[in-house]
């Protein structure tokens, strides 16, 4: 019984945290749900990835409505970015398995840190 | 014309990065604000919209393959939706310059994790396989 209570509390914390993060920054919820469900809820990697997307989809839709009402994004800009994204997804799936994963992560890390510094300053 | 090329290129990079397990948003949002001078809130909103079509396809595939842990989804979703509303409300209530700076610190953490984090090859392989399953 106590174990069950602990699990529901953990779910509440992970769910709220992921929603807040994703709503506040427009991204990042999945980056919390996947490792947290694996480490604290004992879900395996496969299920954690698949379930995270299923949780993130309705959460993203809710946050997106708030943002869309307030910021009125240009539908064409959204479409063009999305077309690029789909193409990138295909390209990544074909190309990435041929490249060393750790080196790629490090390179992305450098780019992301540079972008972060630019945004903070 | 330049704007279209930039939008396509940023989307492309973010879509490819998503397969690495690096969230696409970590590239898309700074790309839109830095190269297109977009408002921070606008860029975050576009990232949310951009995620939806891909996620719909992924979820349908995962449901078909029976990969979704229903108990986990049910346990998280209610709190997640409440958080999602509150988080968006918060983001839209603060000054966009403050949001941009705050996002920058968040991004810094993500970048450090990618740069110095431990290698998890099993995970990389897994997420790639899933990405492939989703797309093919």
gemmi code that builds the backbone of each chain (N, CA, C; Angstrom):
import gemmi

chains = {
    "A": [
        ("UNK", (0.852, -1.207, 0.000), (0.000, 0.000, 0.000), (0.883, 1.251, 0.000)),
        ("UNK", (1.912, 1.228, 0.856), (2.782, 2.396, 0.946), (3.550, 2.588, -0.358)),
        ("UNK", (3.967, 1.447, -0.922), (4.694, 1.462, -2.189), (3.833, 2.098, -3.284)),
        ("UNK", (2.537, 1.754, -3.249), (1.598, 2.272, -4.247), (1.449, 3.788, -4.112)),
        ("UNK", (1.365, 4.227, -2.846), (1.218, 5.653, -2.582), (2.440, 6.423, -3.059)),
        ("UNK", (3.594, 5.842, -2.855), (4.836, 6.485, -3.268), (4.868, 6.633, -4.795)),
        ("UNK", (4.385, 5.587, -5.454), (4.382, 5.601, -6.910), (3.435, 6.673, -7.458)),
        ("UNK", (2.255, 6.810, -6.841), (1.335, 7.836, -7.341), (1.901, 9.223, -7.112)),
        ("UNK", (2.588, 9.398, -5.970), (3.192, 10.703, -5.690), (4.263, 11.006, -6.737)),
        ("UNK", (5.082, 10.004, -7.043), (6.129, 10.189, -8.049), (5.532, 10.544, -9.402)),
        ("UNK", (4.442, 9.864, -9.756), (3.776, 10.165, -11.033), (3.267, 11.595, -11.057)),
        ("UNK", (2.705, 12.026, -9.932), (2.186, 13.397, -9.855), (3.320, 14.398, -10.056)),
        ("UNK", (4.460, 14.131, -9.412), (5.597, 15.048, -9.511), (6.151, 15.077, -10.938)),
        ("UNK", (6.329, 13.881, -11.520), (6.887, 13.808, -12.873), (5.938, 14.455, -13.888)),
        ("UNK", (4.647, 14.146, -13.769), (3.652, 14.711, -14.696), (3.595, 16.218, -14.601)),
        ("UNK", (3.486, 16.736, -13.372), (3.408, 18.189, -13.192), (4.685, 18.864, -13.685)),
        ("UNK", (5.824, 18.279, -13.327), (7.115, 18.846, -13.734), (7.250, 18.914, -15.243)),
        ("UNK", (6.890, 17.816, -15.919), (7.018, 17.771, -17.376), (6.083, 18.783, -18.026)),
        ("UNK", (4.852, 18.889, -17.510), (3.882, 19.836, -18.063), (4.347, 21.273, -17.900)),
        ("UNK", (4.806, 21.601, -16.686), (5.280, 22.958, -16.401), (6.462, 23.327, -17.299)),
        ("UNK", (7.426, 22.415, -17.366), (8.638, 22.651, -18.157), (8.271, 22.870, -19.627)),
        ("UNK", (7.433, 21.976, -20.134), (7.067, 22.038, -21.544), (6.239, 23.280, -21.860)),
        ("UNK", (5.385, 23.656, -20.921), (4.572, 24.849, -21.125), (5.406, 26.111, -21.021)),
        ("UNK", (6.315, 26.134, -20.039), (7.125, 27.327, -19.802), (8.135, 27.558, -20.922)),
        ("UNK", (8.768, 26.494, -21.414), (9.825, 26.649, -22.413), (9.428, 26.162, -23.805)),
        ("UNK", (8.216, 25.669, -23.949), (7.773, 25.204, -25.263), (8.534, 23.982, -25.733)),
        ("UNK", (9.209, 23.316, -24.828), (10.017, 22.137, -25.163), (10.537, 21.509, -23.879)),
        ("UNK", (11.088, 20.313, -24.002), (11.818, 19.757, -22.863), (11.055, 18.801, -21.964)),
        ("UNK", (9.738, 18.704, -22.139), (8.973, 17.805, -21.276), (9.386, 16.349, -21.421)),
        ("UNK", (9.586, 15.936, -22.672), (9.973, 14.556, -22.935), (11.326, 14.205, -22.349)),
        ("UNK", (12.210, 15.218, -22.328), (13.546, 15.014, -21.786), (13.485, 14.726, -20.292)),
        ("UNK", (12.362, 15.102, -19.650), (12.184, 14.808, -18.234), (11.458, 13.480, -18.041)),
        ("UNK", (10.386, 13.259, -18.848), (9.542, 12.069, -18.655), (10.331, 10.774, -18.881)),
        ("UNK", (11.142, 10.732, -19.948), (11.821, 9.470, -20.284), (12.781, 9.013, -19.176)),
        ("UNK", (13.780, 9.827, -18.799), (14.685, 9.329, -17.748), (14.001, 9.163, -16.397)),
        ("UNK", (13.064, 10.049, -16.063), (12.409, 9.960, -14.750), (11.553, 8.697, -14.643)),
        ("UNK", (10.831, 8.335, -15.717), (10.011, 7.116, -15.634), (10.882, 5.880, -15.569)),
        ("UNK", (12.025, 5.954, -16.226), (12.916, 4.790, -16.185), (13.518, 4.634, -14.796)),
        ("UNK", (14.028, 5.738, -14.259), (14.726, 5.644, -12.986), (13.783, 5.446, -11.804)),
        ("UNK", (12.681, 6.215, -11.766), (11.837, 6.194, -10.560), (10.631, 5.274, -10.664)),
        ("UNK", (10.198, 4.961, -11.880), (8.999, 4.129, -12.003), (9.314, 2.767, -12.605)),
        ("UNK", (10.587, 2.531, -12.890), (10.997, 1.213, -13.365), (10.456, 0.817, -14.729)),
        ("UNK", (10.161, 1.804, -15.572), (9.666, 1.513, -16.915), (10.872, 1.278, -17.835)),
        ("UNK", (10.783, 0.306, -18.742), (11.934, 0.062, -19.622), (12.041, 1.127, -20.718)),
        ("UNK", (13.221, 1.178, -21.347), (13.530, 2.272, -22.274), (12.534, 2.386, -23.423)),
        ("UNK", (12.210, 1.243, -24.004), (11.271, 1.215, -25.126), (9.934, 1.842, -24.762)),
        ("UNK", (9.358, 1.320, -23.656), (8.051, 1.806, -23.203), (8.115, 3.251, -22.766)),
        ("UNK", (9.251, 3.631, -22.157), (9.374, 5.012, -21.672), (9.338, 5.991, -22.849)),
        ("UNK", (10.048, 5.660, -23.929), (10.057, 6.526, -25.108), (8.659, 6.634, -25.718)),
        ("UNK", (8.036, 5.467, -25.938), (6.722, 5.439, -26.584), (5.675, 6.144, -25.725)),
        ("UNK", (5.689, 5.854, -24.412), (4.682, 6.444, -23.530), (4.903, 7.940, -23.367)),
        ("UNK", (6.170, 8.370, -23.376), (6.455, 9.798, -23.217), (5.811, 10.597, -24.353)),
        ("UNK", (5.893, 10.086, -25.572), (5.282, 10.820, -26.691), (3.767, 10.867, -26.512)),
        ("UNK", (3.182, 9.748, -26.055), (1.730, 9.711, -25.845), (1.293, 10.703, -24.770)),
        ("UNK", (2.132, 10.910, -23.747), (1.808, 11.881, -22.697), (2.056, 13.300, -23.199)),
        ("UNK", (3.153, 13.473, -23.929), (3.538, 14.811, -24.377), (2.581, 15.388, -25.418)),
        ("UNK", (1.962, 14.525, -26.222), (1.084, 15.026, -27.290), (-0.090, 15.867, -26.764)),
        ("UNK", (-0.918, 15.326, -25.862), (-2.016, 16.181, -25.352), (-1.513, 17.380, -24.549)),
        ("UNK", (-0.408, 17.196, -23.815), (0.137, 18.323, -23.056), (0.587, 19.440, -23.992)),
        ("UNK", (1.262, 19.055, -25.058), (1.737, 20.034, -26.025), (0.562, 20.747, -26.685)),
        ("UNK", (-0.488, 19.976, -26.994), (-1.664, 20.575, -27.632), (-2.272, 21.651, -26.728)),
        ("UNK", (-2.374, 21.349, -25.420), (-2.942, 22.326, -24.482), (-2.083, 23.591, -24.440)),
        ("UNK", (-0.766, 23.413, -24.267), (0.123, 24.579, -24.213), (0.071, 25.350, -25.532)),
        ("UNK", (0.024, 24.619, -26.649), (0.025, 25.262, -27.965), (-1.186, 26.168, -28.150)),
        ("UNK", (-2.342, 25.761, -27.609), (-3.542, 26.603, -27.721), (-3.309, 27.942, -27.014)),
        ("UNK", (-2.761, 27.885, -25.792), (-2.447, 29.124, -25.057), (-1.527, 30.025, -25.898)),
        ("UNK", (-0.454, 29.440, -26.401), (0.532, 30.211, -27.175), (-0.091, 30.771, -28.457)),
        ("UNK", (-0.846, 29.927, -29.168), (-1.394, 30.348, -30.466), (-2.358, 31.512, -30.301)),
        ("UNK", (-3.190, 31.445, -29.241), (-4.158, 32.514, -29.006), (-3.422, 33.825, -28.732)),
        ("UNK", (-2.340, 33.728, -27.956), (-1.636, 34.931, -27.535), (-0.693, 35.474, -28.612)),
        ("UNK", (0.043, 34.576, -29.301), (1.092, 35.080, -30.201), (0.671, 35.116, -31.671)),
        ("UNK", (-0.437, 34.474, -32.025), (-0.918, 34.461, -33.419), (0.195, 34.139, -34.419)),
        ("UNK", (0.726, 32.937, -34.382), (1.835, 32.620, -35.303), (1.375, 32.581, -36.763)),
        ("UNK", (2.307, 32.881, -37.653), (2.050, 32.835, -39.090), (1.975, 31.368, -39.513)),
        ("UNK", (0.834, 30.974, -40.055), (0.609, 29.563, -40.395), (1.637, 29.068, -41.425)),
        ("UNK", (2.057, 29.963, -42.322), (3.040, 29.569, -43.337), (4.393, 29.273, -42.727)),
        ("UNK", (4.770, 30.110, -41.764), (6.044, 29.852, -41.069), (6.008, 28.494, -40.373)),
        ("UNK", (4.885, 28.205, -39.727), (4.756, 26.921, -39.029), (4.848, 25.767, -40.030)),
        ("UNK", (4.154, 25.924, -41.161), (4.153, 24.864, -42.178), (5.549, 24.623, -42.752)),
        ("UNK", (6.244, 25.718, -43.075), (7.570, 25.569, -43.695), (8.548, 24.910, -42.722)),
        ("UNK", (8.531, 25.367, -41.465), (9.398, 24.750, -40.458), (9.065, 23.260, -40.311)),
        ("UNK", (7.758, 22.937, -40.346), (7.353, 21.541, -40.159), (7.775, 20.664, -41.329)),
        ("UNK", (7.692, 21.205, -42.545), (8.152, 20.456, -43.718), (9.646, 20.164, -43.570)),
        ("UNK", (10.410, 21.185, -43.174), (11.842, 20.988, -42.920), (12.063, 19.927, -41.849)),
        ("UNK", (11.246, 19.967, -40.818), (11.378, 19.023, -39.716), (11.127, 17.585, -40.143)),
        ("UNK", (10.088, 17.381, -40.952), (9.788, 16.025, -41.429), (10.925, 15.504, -42.297)),
        ("UNK", (11.422, 16.371, -43.198), (12.548, 15.989, -44.058), (13.766, 15.671, -43.187)),
        ("UNK", (14.006, 16.487, -42.167), (15.134, 16.264, -41.262), (15.003, 14.945, -40.516)),
        ("UNK", (13.765, 14.612, -40.147), (13.520, 13.350, -39.459), (13.901, 12.159, -40.322)),
        ("UNK", (13.493, 12.195, -41.592), (13.833, 11.123, -42.529), (15.345, 11.054, -42.730)),
        ("UNK", (15.918, 12.229, -42.958), (17.359, 12.326, -43.207), (18.143, 11.800, -42.003)),
        ("UNK", (17.720, 12.225, -40.828), (18.395, 11.800, -39.602), (18.331, 10.293, -39.434)),
        ("UNK", (17.143, 9.716, -39.697), (16.970, 8.274, -39.533), (17.869, 7.495, -40.487)),
        ("UNK", (18.103, 8.057, -41.676), (18.952, 7.380, -42.667), (20.435, 7.576, -42.357)),
        ("UNK", (20.750, 8.823, -41.959), (22.153, 9.228, -41.883), (22.793, 8.960, -40.519)),
        ("UNK", (22.027, 9.234, -39.465), (22.616, 9.192, -38.128), (23.199, 7.833, -37.736)),
        ("UNK", (22.548, 6.719, -38.114), (23.127, 5.427, -37.703), (24.527, 5.197, -38.256)),
        ("UNK", (24.898, 5.958, -39.281), (26.225, 5.780, -39.885), (27.280, 6.632, -39.192)),
        ("UNK", (26.849, 7.532, -38.325), (27.798, 8.439, -37.675), (27.981, 8.046, -36.205)),
        ("UNK", (29.148, 8.371, -35.622), (29.381, 8.003, -34.212), (28.482, 8.817, -33.278)),
        ("UNK", (27.616, 8.155, -32.484), (26.607, 8.858, -31.694), (27.182, 9.802, -30.651)),
        ("UNK", (28.245, 9.364, -29.978), (28.768, 10.193, -28.890), (29.371, 11.482, -29.444)),
        ("UNK", (30.128, 11.364, -30.545), (30.735, 12.551, -31.167), (29.637, 13.525, -31.605)),
        ("UNK", (28.560, 12.996, -32.168), (27.442, 13.853, -32.598), (26.839, 14.603, -31.413)),
        ("UNK", (26.646, 13.867, -30.325), (26.071, 14.512, -29.128), (26.967, 15.631, -28.632)),
        ("UNK", (28.278, 15.391, -28.644), (29.221, 16.416, -28.175), (29.170, 17.649, -29.083)),
        ("UNK", (29.096, 17.408, -30.400), (29.038, 18.534, -31.340), (27.762, 19.341, -31.114)),
        ("UNK", (26.634, 18.638, -30.971), (25.374, 19.334, -30.687), (25.486, 20.112, -29.385)),
        ("UNK", (26.146, 19.499, -28.405), (26.330, 20.152, -27.115), (27.017, 21.505, -27.271)),
        ("UNK", (28.059, 21.541, -28.090), (28.799, 22.794, -28.306), (27.886, 23.847, -28.942)),
        ("UNK", (27.138, 23.445, -29.986), (26.217, 24.375, -30.644), (25.177, 24.915, -29.670)),
        ("UNK", (24.632, 23.991, -28.865), (23.566, 24.383, -27.947), (24.092, 25.343, -26.888)),
        ("UNK", (25.303, 25.081, -26.387), (25.888, 25.980, -25.378), (26.140, 27.364, -25.993)),
        ("UNK", (26.649, 27.391, -27.229), (26.877, 28.679, -27.898), (25.565, 29.452, -28.033)),
        ("UNK", (24.493, 28.750, -28.445), (23.182, 29.399, -28.578), (22.701, 29.901, -27.223)),
        ("UNK", (22.919, 29.082, -26.172), (22.466, 29.453, -24.828), (23.148, 30.739, -24.374)),
        ("UNK", (24.467, 30.823, -24.597), (25.215, 32.012, -24.173), (24.708, 33.245, -24.927)),
        ("UNK", (24.470, 33.077, -26.200), (23.947, 34.187, -27.013), (22.600, 34.672, -26.473)),
        ("UNK", (21.783, 33.726, -26.022), (20.451, 34.101, -25.533), (20.492, 34.729, -24.151)),
        ("UNK", (21.469, 34.299, -23.332), (21.566, 34.853, -21.973), (22.119, 36.277, -22.026)),
        ("UNK", (23.105, 36.497, -22.888), (23.765, 37.819, -22.940), (22.902, 38.879, -23.648)),
    ],
    "B": [
        ("UNK", (12.365, 35.070, -49.450), (13.069, 33.890, -49.977), (14.108, 33.386, -48.975)),
        ("UNK", (14.891, 34.352, -48.481), (15.893, 34.048, -47.455), (15.205, 33.464, -46.218)),
        ("UNK", (14.054, 34.048, -45.903), (13.340, 33.607, -44.713), (12.875, 32.153, -44.870)),
        ("UNK", (12.393, 31.826, -46.078), (11.927, 30.459, -46.330), (13.082, 29.475, -46.184)),
        ("UNK", (14.241, 29.835, -46.749), (15.415, 28.959, -46.672), (15.834, 28.753, -45.219)),
        ("UNK", (15.823, 29.848, -44.441), (16.197, 29.740, -43.027), (15.214, 28.859, -42.254)),
        ("UNK", (13.922, 29.061, -42.522), (12.897, 28.265, -41.827), (13.058, 26.787, -42.147)),
        ("UNK", (13.268, 26.489, -43.438), (13.448, 25.102, -43.861), (14.697, 24.500, -43.213)),
        ("UNK", (15.796, 25.264, -43.263), (17.063, 24.770, -42.724), (16.992, 24.515, -41.230)),
        ("UNK", (16.374, 25.435, -40.487), (16.266, 25.277, -39.032), (15.382, 24.068, -38.706)),
        ("UNK", (14.276, 23.930, -39.455), (13.390, 22.777, -39.259), (14.121, 21.473, -39.547)),
        ("UNK", (14.893, 21.488, -40.611), (15.665, 20.305, -41.026), (16.643, 19.879, -39.928)),
        ("UNK", (17.404, 20.847, -39.435), (18.397, 20.556, -38.396), (17.710, 20.014, -37.143)),
        ("UNK", (16.589, 20.638, -36.765), (15.885, 20.220, -35.551), (15.297, 18.818, -35.735)),
        ("UNK", (14.744, 18.547, -36.911), (14.172, 17.226, -37.180), (15.226, 16.144, -37.142)),
        ("UNK", (16.398, 16.434, -37.699), (17.491, 15.460, -37.695), (17.996, 15.253, -36.275)),
        ("UNK", (18.089, 16.317, -35.498), (18.595, 16.235, -34.131), (17.666, 15.414, -33.244)),
        ("UNK", (16.360, 15.472, -33.532), (15.393, 14.747, -32.709), (15.725, 13.253, -32.694)),
        ("UNK", (16.299, 12.752, -33.783), (16.667, 11.347, -33.852), (17.857, 10.992, -32.978)),
        ("UNK", (18.573, 12.009, -32.551), (19.732, 11.804, -31.676), (19.320, 11.705, -30.217)),
        ("UNK", (18.067, 11.975, -29.972), (17.633, 12.031, -28.584), (17.808, 13.429, -28.025)),
        ("UNK", (18.410, 14.310, -28.818), (18.477, 15.722, -28.449), (17.137, 16.299, -28.881)),
        ("UNK", (16.413, 16.907, -27.966), (15.110, 17.443, -28.333), (15.255, 18.436, -29.475)),
        ("UNK", (14.361, 18.356, -30.446), (14.408, 19.287, -31.565), (14.312, 20.737, -31.121)),
        ("UNK", (13.592, 20.965, -30.024), (13.382, 22.319, -29.538), (14.671, 23.027, -29.138)),
        ("UNK", (15.670, 22.244, -28.726), (16.954, 22.817, -28.318), (17.651, 23.486, -29.499)),
        ("UNK", (17.284, 23.113, -30.713), (17.838, 23.777, -31.896), (16.828, 24.732, -32.521)),
        ("UNK", (15.567, 24.292, -32.565), (14.548, 25.075, -33.262), (14.309, 26.445, -32.612)),
        ("UNK", (14.147, 26.455, -31.304), (13.810, 27.720, -30.630), (14.954, 28.739, -30.725)),
        ("UNK", (16.211, 28.371, -30.359), (17.280, 29.372, -30.554), (17.468, 29.733, -32.019)),
        ("UNK", (17.283, 28.767, -32.932), (17.412, 29.058, -34.366), (16.449, 30.148, -34.795)),
        ("UNK", (15.202, 30.032, -34.376), (14.181, 31.008, -34.779), (14.423, 32.375, -34.156)),
        ("UNK", (14.881, 32.405, -32.901), (15.083, 33.717, -32.271), (16.380, 34.373, -32.762)),
        ("UNK", (17.442, 33.570, -32.924), (18.734, 34.162, -33.291), (18.776, 34.535, -34.778)),
        ("UNK", (18.362, 33.611, -35.660), (18.511, 33.871, -37.100), (17.340, 34.622, -37.717)),
        ("UNK", (16.161, 34.489, -37.124), (15.011, 35.194, -37.700), (14.530, 36.334, -36.804)),
        ("UNK", (15.225, 36.526, -35.676), (14.852, 37.617, -34.774), (13.449, 37.487, -34.212)),
        ("UNK", (12.993, 36.258, -34.078), (11.632, 36.029, -33.609), (11.520, 36.258, -32.104)),
        ("UNK", (10.358, 36.710, -31.690), (10.014, 36.846, -30.275), (10.112, 35.470, -29.600)),
        ("UNK", (10.627, 35.444, -28.362), (10.826, 34.171, -27.656), (9.535, 33.363, -27.542)),
        ("UNK", (8.438, 34.051, -27.233), (7.162, 33.339, -27.054), (6.696, 32.730, -28.359)),
        ("UNK", (6.872, 33.514, -29.442), (6.471, 33.046, -30.769), (7.260, 31.786, -31.130)),
        ("UNK", (8.590, 31.814, -30.881), (9.436, 30.664, -31.218), (9.018, 29.430, -30.412)),
        ("UNK", (8.714, 29.627, -29.133), (8.299, 28.493, -28.299), (6.966, 27.933, -28.773)),
        ("UNK", (6.058, 28.836, -29.148), (4.749, 28.404, -29.640), (4.880, 27.613, -30.936)),
        ("UNK", (5.761, 28.076, -31.823), (5.966, 27.369, -33.091), (6.567, 25.990, -32.822)),
        ("UNK", (7.470, 25.905, -31.843), (8.042, 24.597, -31.516), (6.966, 23.623, -31.039)),
        ("UNK", (6.014, 24.129, -30.256), (4.922, 23.267, -29.776), (4.088, 22.771, -30.951)),
        ("UNK", (3.741, 23.680, -31.863), (2.919, 23.306, -33.021), (3.673, 22.312, -33.921)),
        ("UNK", (4.959, 22.553, -34.061), (5.815, 21.726, -34.910), (5.882, 20.282, -34.407)),
        ("UNK", (5.806, 20.127, -33.091), (5.888, 18.792, -32.483), (4.638, 17.951, -32.776)),
        ("UNK", (3.482, 18.602, -32.909), (2.206, 17.877, -32.944), (2.066, 16.870, -34.096)),
        ("UNK", (2.262, 17.259, -35.377), (2.058, 16.265, -36.442), (2.969, 15.038, -36.330)),
        ("UNK", (4.250, 15.270, -36.010), (5.182, 14.146, -35.860), (4.736, 13.237, -34.720)),
        ("UNK", (4.305, 13.857, -33.628), (3.899, 13.090, -32.453), (2.651, 12.263, -32.744)),
        ("UNK", (1.722, 12.821, -33.524), (0.504, 12.075, -33.871), (0.884, 10.791, -34.609)),
        ("UNK", (1.776, 10.924, -35.598), (2.211, 9.748, -36.364), (2.897, 8.741, -35.438)),
        ("UNK", (3.780, 9.260, -34.566), (4.521, 8.381, -33.653), (3.570, 7.635, -32.720)),
        ("UNK", (2.585, 8.358, -32.161), (1.667, 7.732, -31.200), (0.837, 6.641, -31.888)),
        ("UNK", (0.366, 6.917, -33.090), (-0.410, 5.904, -33.827), (0.434, 4.641, -34.033)),
        ("UNK", (1.691, 4.845, -34.442), (2.590, 3.706, -34.651), (2.808, 2.931, -33.355)),
        ("UNK", (3.052, 3.659, -32.266), (3.308, 2.996, -30.988), (2.074, 2.255, -30.475)),
        ("UNK", (0.883, 2.821, -30.712), (-0.350, 2.137, -30.281), (-0.479, 0.822, -31.048)),
        ("UNK", (-0.258, 0.896, -32.355), (-0.332, -0.315, -33.197), (0.632, -1.384, -32.714)),
        ("UNK", (1.838, -0.960, -32.330), (2.859, -1.906, -31.893), (2.727, -2.290, -30.417)),
        ("UNK", (1.730, -1.715, -29.752), (1.505, -2.041, -28.345), (2.647, -1.648, -27.422)),
        ("UNK", (3.334, -0.551, -27.751), (4.507, -0.143, -26.968), (4.158, 0.803, -25.824)),
        ("UNK", (2.908, 1.283, -25.824), (2.585, 2.305, -24.830), (2.149, 1.679, -23.515)),
        ("UNK", (2.758, 2.140, -22.438), (2.430, 1.695, -21.099), (1.235, 2.524, -20.612)),
        ("UNK", (0.037, 1.914, -20.699), (-1.201, 2.671, -20.428), (-1.269, 3.172, -18.999)),
        ("UNK", (-0.781, 2.332, -18.079), (-0.824, 2.708, -16.670), (-0.002, 3.975, -16.438)),
        ("UNK", (1.173, 4.026, -17.081), (2.055, 5.190, -16.937), (1.393, 6.437, -17.529)),
        ("UNK", (0.837, 6.290, -18.734), (0.201, 7.437, -19.398), (-0.950, 7.967, -18.546)),
        ("UNK", (-1.786, 7.048, -18.052), (-2.921, 7.461, -17.220), (-2.449, 8.149, -15.940)),
        ("UNK", (-1.341, 7.633, -15.373), (-0.842, 8.187, -14.126), (-0.270, 9.585, -14.270)),
        ("UNK", (0.249, 9.887, -15.461), (0.919, 11.180, -15.652), (0.028, 12.256, -16.249)),
        ("UNK", (-0.950, 11.822, -17.046), (-1.615, 12.760, -17.950), (-2.361, 13.897, -17.241)),
        ("UNK", (-3.075, 13.569, -16.159), (-3.865, 14.595, -15.491), (-2.967, 15.716, -14.962)),
        ("UNK", (-1.910, 15.312, -14.256), (-0.980, 16.296, -13.701), (-0.250, 17.033, -14.833)),
        ("UNK", (0.074, 16.266, -15.876), (0.769, 16.852, -17.019), (-0.044, 17.950, -17.677)),
        ("UNK", (-1.341, 17.708, -17.850), (-2.191, 18.712, -18.493), (-2.311, 19.962, -17.631)),
        ("UNK", (-2.443, 19.760, -16.320), (-2.513, 20.906, -15.412), (-1.210, 21.708, -15.499)),
        ("UNK", (-0.097, 20.991, -15.474), (1.203, 21.655, -15.578), (1.361, 22.374, -16.906)),
        ("UNK", (0.887, 21.752, -17.973), (1.036, 22.328, -19.313), (0.291, 23.660, -19.428)),
        ("UNK", (-0.897, 23.711, -18.847), (-1.664, 24.957, -18.850), (-0.972, 26.019, -18.009)),
        ("UNK", (-0.552, 25.621, -16.794), (0.084, 26.570, -15.882), (1.401, 27.087, -16.467)),
        ("UNK", (2.195, 26.182, -17.044), (3.484, 26.574, -17.607), (3.325, 27.565, -18.753)),
        ("UNK", (2.357, 27.299, -19.628), (2.125, 28.197, -20.767), (1.647, 29.560, -20.263)),
        ("UNK", (0.748, 29.546, -19.282), (0.224, 30.789, -18.724), (1.379, 31.622, -18.151)),
        ("UNK", (2.271, 30.939, -17.438), (3.434, 31.606, -16.830), (4.318, 32.225, -17.909)),
        ("UNK", (4.607, 31.426, -18.952), (5.493, 31.895, -20.033), (4.916, 33.129, -20.708)),
        ("UNK", (3.593, 33.163, -20.846), (2.956, 34.268, -21.560), (2.705, 35.464, -20.650)),
        ("UNK", (2.936, 35.278, -19.349), (2.707, 36.372, -18.402), (3.962, 37.193, -18.148)),
        ("UNK", (5.143, 36.571, -18.296), (6.374, 37.315, -18.004), (6.854, 38.066, -19.240)),
        ("UNK", (7.756, 39.018, -19.045), (8.332, 39.777, -20.169), (9.093, 38.817, -21.068)),
        ("UNK", (8.990, 38.999, -22.378), (9.626, 38.046, -23.281), (11.155, 38.063, -23.160)),
        ("UNK", (11.756, 39.215, -22.762), (13.215, 39.256, -22.569), (13.607, 38.362, -21.390)),
        ("UNK", (12.792, 38.390, -20.331), (13.069, 37.559, -19.161), (12.920, 36.089, -19.520)),
        ("UNK", (11.904, 35.779, -20.313), (11.667, 34.399, -20.731), (12.838, 33.897, -21.557)),
        ("UNK", (13.327, 34.775, -22.438), (14.458, 34.415, -23.293), (15.702, 34.093, -22.462)),
        ("UNK", (15.974, 34.925, -21.447), (17.134, 34.689, -20.582), (16.973, 33.382, -19.807)),
        ("UNK", (15.789, 33.180, -19.264), (15.511, 31.966, -18.498), (15.677, 30.735, -19.389)),
        ("UNK", (15.153, 30.825, -20.608), (15.296, 29.733, -21.567), (16.776, 29.489, -21.865)),
        ("UNK", (17.547, 30.572, -21.949), (18.979, 30.455, -22.202), (19.678, 29.627, -21.131)),
        ("UNK", (19.308, 29.847, -19.859), (19.908, 29.064, -18.775), (19.496, 27.595, -18.863)),
        ("UNK", (18.239, 27.371, -19.200), (17.749, 26.000, -19.374), (18.534, 25.314, -20.497)),
        ("UNK", (18.723, 26.053, -21.582), (19.450, 25.530, -22.741), (20.908, 25.225, -22.373)),
        ("UNK", (21.472, 26.081, -21.533), (22.860, 25.883, -21.086), (22.989, 24.529, -20.370)),
        ("UNK", (22.005, 24.220, -19.518), (22.003, 22.932, -18.815), (21.921, 21.776, -19.806)),
        ("UNK", (21.012, 21.912, -20.795), (20.844, 20.862, -21.803), (22.156, 20.652, -22.563)),
        ("UNK", (22.798, 21.763, -22.957), (24.046, 21.686, -23.706), (25.156, 21.021, -22.905)),
        ("UNK", (25.248, 21.373, -21.611), (26.267, 20.775, -20.736), (26.044, 19.273, -20.634)),
        ("UNK", (24.767, 18.893, -20.535), (24.435, 17.473, -20.433), (24.879, 16.742, -21.699)),
        ("UNK", (24.643, 17.347, -22.851), (25.050, 16.718, -24.107), (26.575, 16.669, -24.236)),
        ("UNK", (27.219, 17.729, -23.779), (28.675, 17.824, -23.941), (29.428, 16.931, -22.947)),
        ("UNK", (28.950, 16.889, -21.706), (29.699, 16.162, -20.682), (29.009, 14.903, -20.186)),
        ("UNK", (27.732, 14.694, -20.582), (26.967, 13.553, -20.068), (27.573, 12.218, -20.474)),
        ("UNK", (27.199, 11.198, -19.700), (27.704, 9.852, -19.979), (27.134, 9.333, -21.287)),
        ("UNK", (27.901, 8.498, -21.946), (27.414, 7.858, -23.160), (26.407, 6.792, -22.761)),
        ("UNK", (25.300, 6.723, -23.465), (24.326, 5.660, -23.209), (23.974, 5.048, -24.559)),
        ("UNK", (24.898, 4.220, -25.026), (24.773, 3.717, -26.392), (23.524, 2.884, -26.612)),
        ("UNK", (23.148, 2.143, -25.568), (21.975, 1.297, -25.698), (20.756, 2.166, -25.989)),
        ("UNK", (20.686, 3.277, -25.272), (19.570, 4.197, -25.465), (19.585, 4.818, -26.840)),
        ("UNK", (20.792, 5.207, -27.271), (20.907, 5.820, -28.589), (20.399, 4.864, -29.651)),
        ("UNK", (20.865, 3.620, -29.535), (20.476, 2.618, -30.513), (18.966, 2.423, -30.483)),
        ("UNK", (18.430, 2.385, -29.264), (16.997, 2.180, -29.102), (16.188, 3.301, -29.728)),
        ("UNK", (16.568, 4.541, -29.389), (15.752, 5.644, -29.862), (15.856, 5.750, -31.379)),
        ("UNK", (17.009, 5.355, -31.921), (17.148, 5.377, -33.376), (16.253, 4.362, -34.027)),
        ("UNK", (16.226, 3.183, -33.403), (15.397, 2.127, -33.957), (13.943, 2.588, -33.934)),
        ("UNK", (13.562, 3.229, -32.843), (12.185, 3.694, -32.725), (11.890, 4.771, -33.740)),
        ("UNK", (12.847, 5.646, -33.902), (12.687, 6.731, -34.866), (12.438, 6.124, -36.240)),
        ("UNK", (13.224, 5.111, -36.547), (13.096, 4.444, -37.837), (11.722, 3.807, -37.968)),
        ("UNK", (11.324, 3.099, -36.913), (10.010, 2.452, -36.951), (8.907, 3.465, -37.166)),
        ("UNK", (9.097, 4.621, -36.541), (8.082, 5.655, -36.623), (7.978, 6.196, -38.034)),
        ("UNK", (9.130, 6.304, -38.677), (9.143, 7.018, -39.951), (8.928, 6.113, -41.154)),
        ("UNK", (9.182, 4.827, -40.945), (9.110, 3.972, -42.134), (7.837, 3.153, -42.177)),
    ],
}
model = gemmi.Model(1)
for chain_id, residues in chains.items():
    chain = gemmi.Chain(chain_id)
    for i, (resn, *xyz) in enumerate(residues, 1):
        res = gemmi.Residue()
        res.name, res.seqid = resn, gemmi.SeqId(i, " ")
        for name, pos in zip(("N", "CA", "C"), xyz):
            atom = gemmi.Atom()
            atom.name, atom.element = name, gemmi.Element(name[0])
            atom.pos, atom.b_iso = gemmi.Position(*pos), 0.0
            res.add_atom(atom)
        chain.add_residue(res)
    model.add_chain(chain)
structure = gemmi.Structure()
structure.add_model(model)
structure.setup_entities()
